[in-house]
Amino acid sequence: MLSDVYMIIVTAFALFGFYCLAEQVITAIKYSDTPKTVTIIKYDASYKTYDAIQYIHNTLYNNETVVISDNPDNKCPLATTVRPGELSQYITNALFTKPHN
């Protein structure tokens, strides 16, 4: 009796895992041809900035998030920190340079 309950639970987890895997594969195929985008955010030490960067990272597919800051020690998770003078060159490289496979 107890082994039947365990088998039902294990089967439910296996089906959920298969669903998550299938969803990721379908999403990757669906968005594989989307153009690359760049989102630019001014550096701010508040949590709202970190939340915005995390939301953009989780929502937008094939997106590069760039944080503008004069101080190279200012780092944000999931984003690249660039000085204002280097922004144009960075965007050109991020958008128009194909990655080497």
SULRAWO-V424584 format. One record per pair of residues at least 4 apart in sequence whose C-alpha atoms are under 7 Angstrom apart, sorted by the first residue. I is the first residue (numbers start at 1). J is the second residue. Records with the same first field share a line. If there is no record, write none. Layout:
BEGIN
I=J + J
END
This chain:
BEGIN
1=5
2=6
3=7
4=8
5=9
6=10
7=11
8=12
9=13
10=14
11=15
12=16
13=17
14=18
15=19
16=20
17=21
18=22
19=23
20=24
21=25
22=26
23=27
24=28
25=29
26=30
27=31
28=32
36=62 + 63 + 95
37=62 + 63 + 64 + 95
38=63 + 64 + 65
39=64 + 65 + 66
40=65 + 66 + 67
41=66 + 67 + 68
42=67 + 68 + 69
43=67 + 68 + 69
44=49
47=51
48=52
49=53
50=54
51=55
52=56
53=57
54=58
55=59
56=60
65=79 + 80
66=79 + 80 + 81 + 82
67=79 + 80 + 81 + 82
68=81 + 82 + 83 + 84
69=74 + 81 + 82 + 83 + 84
70=83 + 84
75=81
82=86 + 87
83=87
86=90
87=91
88=92
89=93
90=94
91=95
92=96
93=97
END
